[in-house]
Amino acid sequence: MSKDYDVAVIGGGLLGSAIAWGLGRLGQRTAVLDEGDVTKRASRANFALVWVQSKGLGMPAYTGWTVRGARSWANLATALRAQTGVDVALQQNGGFHLTLGEDEYGRRADLVTRMHNQTGAADYRMEMVSASEAGRVLPGLGPEVSGGSFCPLDGHVNSLRTYRALHAGLKAFGVDYLPERPVSGITREGGEFRLATPSGEVRAAKVVLAAGNANQTLAPMVGLSAPMGPTRGQIVVTERTEPFLPHPLSTLRQTDEGTVMIGDSKEDVLDDRSMRQGINAVMADRAQRTFPHLARLNVVRSWSGIRVMPRDGFPIYDQSDAHPGAFVACCHSGVTLAANHAFEIARMIAAGSLEPDLVGAFSAKRFEATERRAGSGYY
C-alpha cells in the first residue's frame, strides 16, 4: 500500500498510542504502524501506576515532567471516557512506598532527603510517614512495617482499559491503525519519509519512533540515537478479594476488579518465555509480610515482561537535524506520562518541533557527553 499521512507513528503500545491519539485529536492525518498482537509488548505487562515519588534522582527535569504528567492524568481520563465511554478506573488519591524494618526506613528517608535537596526539582510533597500514620489509612498492616513514604500525586489505572480506550479513540479520530507492519527501513526522499513494511511502503511528512526497545535499531535510520538498557520484571496476580487497599503501593496494588497485583523485580535476564519461581516467592513473601491476610489468597496468574528502559532510566525525546520531521520517544513510564504524550508531545510534533527545554533535558546527546567524560578519565 502507499498512502500519504501527516505523521506516521511507529509503535502501537501505550506510548505510541497516546501520541497518535493526541495527533488525531489535533486533526493530523496519522497512521500507527505496529507489529500487532503477535508481539509481547511491554504495554501488556506493566504495573499500571501513575507514579511520581522517587522519579528524577539525578535528573530534576524528570521530576518536573512526571509531576506535570500526573497532574494532567484526570484530564486524559475524562477525555477518553467522553469520547469512547471507557472508564479507565483512574484512582489518584496518593500512594505509599512501605518499608520493612528500621534499616529500610532509614534508607528511604535518606532518599527522600536527597530528592528534596535537588536543585531545580519540582515540589511533589513526598514525605516520610510512621508505621502508625500509615496504619491509620492502610488497615491490616503487618508488625514488620516500619513506615514509608507518601506522595499525594500518586495513583493507578486499569492499563488494559486505557490501551483499549486509546485505540477506540484512534478509530474515532480517523487514525489508521496498521497492524502486522513492522518497519524494516526508513528513508527520506522528496520531503517525505518512506517506511518499508512487509505489506508495502507507507509515506508520511513526519515520523515518530515510539517502538520501545526497537527504537535503538530504528533511530540511526533517521540520524538519531536511542541507547536502551531493557530489564525484565515479573508480576503475580491473586484471586479477587474484598476491597482492603484504598491507596496503591509501589510494589502492590488492588485493581478495580478486586485482584491484587504484586511486582517489584528487576532482572538483567531478557528472556520472557518462562518464570523464575524463586523471584515470585520473594515478592509474595514481602507482600504477605506487609499485609498478612494476603497469605490466604490464591495466585491465579503470573507473567514476565521486558521493560522499555533507556540506558540511564530517564526518558529520551529528540528530533533529527539530519532528517527534519523525524522524532524519537522512549520511556519506561508509559502509564505515568501518558497525558504528557497525548497532550504535550503530540502538540509539539504537530507543530513540527519539540520545545527547547524538553530537548535540552531529554535529548540522547546526554549519553555522548557522558561517554566523552568517561573517555577523558574525568567521569
N, C-alpha and C positions, 0 to 999 in steps of 0.2 A: 504494500500500500504506500501511497505517497500523498501527504496532505500537509498543508501549511498551518502552523499554530503560532500564536504569540509566544508561548512558553511550553517547553517540554520538560516535565519533571521526571527524573529517573529515580524510581523507588516508590513503592506504594504502601510502605509501612506508616506508622504514626507520624513520623517526621515529614515524609513526602506528601502524605495525605493532608496534613494540616496546612502545609504551604500551598498545595494545589487548591484546597478549599478556599483559602484566602485569596488566591488569584482569581478563582471563579467568581467569588463574591465581588471582586472589583471589575468584572466584565472581561477579563483576559481570556482569549481562546486558548485553552490549556489541554494538554494531554498528559496522562500519567502512564509511563512505561514501567511495567512491573513483571517480575518473574511469575507472579500469580501464587495461588495457594499451594503449589507444589513445594515452595520454599519454606523452610522452618524459620520464619522471620523473628527477629528479636521482639517485635511488637506483640507477638502472641505469648511471650514468656516473661513479661515484665511484672513488677510488683504493684504497679498502678498507684504509686504515691505521688501526690503533689507536695514536694518536699523542699523546704528551704534550709532548715538548720544544718549546719556543718558544711554547706556548699560555699566554696570560694576561698578556702585557706590557701594562701599563696597567690591568689588572683582576685583581688577585691571587686573587680569589674564583674566577675561571675556572680558574686553575692548580689549585686545590684540587679543584674539581668534576671536572676532567679526570683528575687522579690517582685520585680516587675511582672514576671510571668504568673506568679502565684496570685497577685492582686487582680490580674485580668481573667483568671480562670472562670469566675462566676459569669462574666460576660460571654465567654465562649459556650459554656453550658447552656445559658439562656438562649443564645442564638441557634445552637444546634437543635434544642427542643422545639423552638418556634418554627424552624424550617422543616424538621423531619419527624417531630413527635416522639423522638427517642430521648428518654431521661437517662443521662449518663451517671446518675447517682452520685453527684459531687457532694462530699461532706468535708467541710473545711472549717472546723472549729478548734484547730490546733492539734499538734501531735507531740508524742513523747519519744525520747530515747532513754530507756531504762537501764540501770546498771545493777550488777550483782556484786555485792561486797564493796568494802571501802576502797580497795585499790582501783577498781573500775571507776568508782565515783570520783576519786581524785584525778584520774586521767581525763575523765570527761570534763571536770571543772577546769582543768588546765587548757583543754581545747577551747572551751567557751571563752576563757580569758583571752587566748591568742586570737580568736575570731573577732572579739570586740576591740582588741588593740590594733587591728589592721587599719592603717591609714587609708581613707577613701572608701571603706566598706559601708554598705547600706545598713541602716539600723533595722534589724528584723526582730528585735526583742527576745532573742533566745536567752533563757535564764535557767539556772540550776534550781531544782526543787528537791526537797527532802522526801524520804520514804513516806512519811505521814501525809505530806501535802499531796503526793501522787496518789496515795491510797484513798484520799477523800473523793477523788473523781474516777479512780480505777479500782472498784471493789474487787476483792478476791486476790490481791497480790500476795505472792509468797513471802516467807520470812527473810529470804536472802536478798530481796530487792532493797537496795540502799538509797534509791532516789533516781535522779537522772536529770535530763534537760527537757525543756518545753519550749515550743515556738508556736505562737498563735496563728501564724500564716499557713501552717502545715495542714494537709488533708489527704484525701484519696478519692478515687473514682472507680467506676466499673470500666476497665480499659477496653474490654471487648465491645461493650456498648458504644464507647467513644469511637472506636475504629469503625463500627457499623454506621454510626451517625455521620461521621466524616464522609464515608463512601456514599451514603444516601444523599448527603448534601452535594457531593461532587456531581452526581447524576442530575440533581435538581438544577444546578448551575450550568449544566450543559458541558461539563468537563468530560472528555473522553478517557475512560479507563481502559487501558490496553494490556491485558494480562498475557502471560507467556511470551513476553517480548523483552528478554534480557538484552541489554545493549552491549555489542561487541566492539564497536568502533564509533568515534565521533570525529567529524571533520567540519571545517567551516569554509564555505565557498559562496561567493556572491552575496555576502552579508547575511547568510543564514547557516544554521547548524544542520548537519545531516547525520542522523543517528541510524546505524546499521543494526537491524534486528533479524531474527530468523523468519519473520513474516514480511520483511521488506523495510524500506527506508522511511523514516519519519523526519520531517523537516520543521524547523522552528526558528524564530528570530532569536530566542533566548533558550538557554538550557540550565536546569538546576540539578546538580548532583546531590541526591538525597538517598543514596543506596546503601547506607550503613557502612560496614567494613569494606564493601566493594568499592567505595569511593577511593580507596588507596590506589586501585588499579585504574579507575576512570579519570581521576583528576589530572594526571600528566597528559592526557589526550587533549586537554584544553589549557595547558600551561599552568596548572595549579598543583598543589601538593596537599595530601591528606594523610599524614602519618598516624596510623592506627595501632592500638595495642589491645585487641579484644580479650575479654576474660569470659569464663564460664560461671554460671550460677545455677543453683538447684532450688526448687520450690516444692514445698509439701502442703497439701490441702486436706483439711479434715472434713468429716461429715458436718451437716448443718446442726447448729445448736441454738439455744435461746440467746437473744441479744445480751451481751455482757460487756462489750468493749466500746464505749462511746467515743473514744479517740484512737486513731491509728498509732502504732509504734513503728519505729524504723525497721524492725525485723518481724513484725507480727501485726496482722490486722484482721478484723472481722468484716467480711464483704456484706453488701446489701442483701445478698441471698442467704446469709446466715452461716456460711462456711468460714473457716479460719485459715488464712494463708500464712505460712511460715517460710522465711527465706532470708538468709544473710551470708551465703557462701560466696567466696571469690576465689576462683581456681585458674591456674595457668593452662590446664588441660583444655583443648579446644575441640574435643570430640563429644558431641551431644547425643550420641546414639545409645548411651547407656547411663545408668545412675550409679553413683558411688554411695552405697548404703551407709557407710560409716559417717559420711558428712550429714546425711539425713538424720542419723541417730543423734549426732551432736546438736543439730538445730532443734530437733524435737525435745531433747533433754533440757536445753536452755528455755524453750517455750514453757514447759511444764514447771520448771523452777520459778518462772515469772508468774504464771497462773497455774497453780497446782491442779485445778479441776480439769485442765486440758488433758491430763493423763487418762481420763475416762473416754475420750473421743477416739473414734476410728479414723485412720488415714484412708482417704478414698482415692487419691491420685497424687502423683508427683511427676515432675519432669525436670529436665535440664535445658538450658538455653545459652546461646552465645550472645554476650552483650556487645552492643556497639560502643566502642570506647576509644576516643582519641588517645594518643600516646601518653599525654600528661593528665588525662582525665577531664580536661576542660573543653568546651565546645570549639569548633572551627567554623567560622563564617568568612568566606573570602570571595573575591571576584577577580577575574582574569584580566591582566593588562594585555597579554598577547592575543587573547580571543575575547574581545569585548562582548558582553552579553552572557558569558558563562559564569555560573556561581556554584559554590560548593557549601553544603551544610552538613556538619557531623556533630552529634552529641549523644551522650549517654541518657540524658534526662528527657526523653521524648514525650513523656506524660507531663512532667512538671512544666516544660517550656512550650507546650502545645499552643497556648494562647499567644505567646510571642511569635511563634512561627506563622500562625494563622493571620494575625493582625499586623505585626510589625515587619517580619521578614518578607511576607508576601507583598506588602505595600512598597517596600524598598525595591524588590525585584521588578514589580510592575513599573516603577519609576525609572528603572534602569541602572540604579547604583545603590550600594549599601552605604549607610551613613558612616562618616569618617570615624566616629567614636567606636562604632561596632567593629569595623575593620581594624582599627588601631589596637583594640583589646584582644580580638579573637582570630586574627589572621594567622595562618600557618607559618608566616615568616618568623614567628617567635621561636620555632624549632631551629631555624637557620642560625639565629643569634645564639641559642644555647650550644649548638654544635661548634660555632666559632669560638665561644668561650672555652669549651672543652678542649678544642684543638690547641688553644694558646696556653693551656695549663692554668688558666685563672678560674676555672669552673670547679 
